[in-house]
Amino acid sequence: MATLLSPVLRRLRGLRRLPGLPRLAAEMPLRARSDGAVAGALYSHHIPTSPLQKALLAAGSALLALSDPPASTTGHRTLKVLRDQMRRDPEGAQILQERPRISTSTLDLGKLQGLPEGSLGREYLRFLDVNRVSPDTRAPTRFVDDEELAYVIQRYREVHDMLHTLLGMPTNILGEIVVKWFEAVQTGLPMCILGALFGPIQLSAQSLQVLVSELIPWAVQNGRRAPCVLNLYYERRWEQSLRALREELGITAPPVHIQGLA
């Protein structure tokens, strides 16, 4: 296994040594490379891998599915389905064309702070503050062998916290599992399914009972009812009230308050 993954690991170590990498990952849109700096690379940060290396990376992602998995090591066909859904939707097509990124360098935090109470932008900022998370924690996509599909998975990763806001879920283990169930139904991505299925082994008996009896049915129902959440141009909806957006998507309030559960 170490021999098969060694080319990938060497490139990962090299990427960590490059100065300015976090800034570039946050600010640069994903586009195909034309300079040929890395043989076989299709876009910035792309690491070509063999099918067997992808399978090994996918197995590792099951262990990280609730934190920040090396998304995109599997599910190529699923990504194409998501990409096609975006292409058919006017708002989604615009996102694919303009390829916005969500990071502290692209967000106007002062503007979000000044928005009315209850607006999407204000509530998203509140979520970041209360849970002490940052949009910069999402690593760039590296293992997808198609630059447009790489953007789709990157967009999914960067709107993950937006889904927490929409669903009213905290970032504790239970909250992450509930969001993974919603994402699994919405996207069909293997890493979401893995997180939804294997995440519960970390829960207490009380939390597991609440998850199975109330939260999973709620997340599945909302995931099926809502349109594709990747088709929402969130950056142009900051002023929209969170309540109105939930009504538009058919997302209902969670059946229980889970802040104290884990």
Salt bridges, closest charged atoms under 4 A:
GLU27 OE1 - ARG23 NH1 3.28
ASP35 OD1 - ARG33 NH2 2.88
ASP68 OD1 - ARG138 NH1 3.67
ASP68 OD1 - ARG157 NH2 3.35
ASP84 OD1 - ARG83 NE 2.83
ASP84 OD1 - ARG87 NH1 3.99
GLU91 OE2 - ARG237 NE 2.94
GLU98 OE1 - ARG236 NH2 2.83
GLU117 OE2 - ARG122 NH2 2.94
GLU117 OE1 - ARG126 NH2 2.45
GLU123 OE2 - ARG126 NH2 3.09
ASP145 OD1 - HIS46 NE2 2.72
ASP145 OD2 - LYS54 NZ 2.69
GLU147 OE1 - ARG99 NH1 2.71
GLU148 OE1 - ARG83 NH1 3.05
GLU148 OE1 - ARG87 NH2 2.60
GLU158 OE2 - ARG101 NH2 2.75
ASP161 OD1 - ARG138 NH2 3.38
GLU176 OE1 - HIS160 NE2 3.11
GLU176 OE1 - HIS164 NE2 3.17
GLU183 OE2 - HIS160 ND1 2.67
GLU183 OE1 - LYS180 NZ 3.23
GLU235 OE2 - ARG155 NH1 2.75
GLU239 OE2 - LYS111 NZ 3.63
GLU248 OE1 - ARG237 NH1 3.02
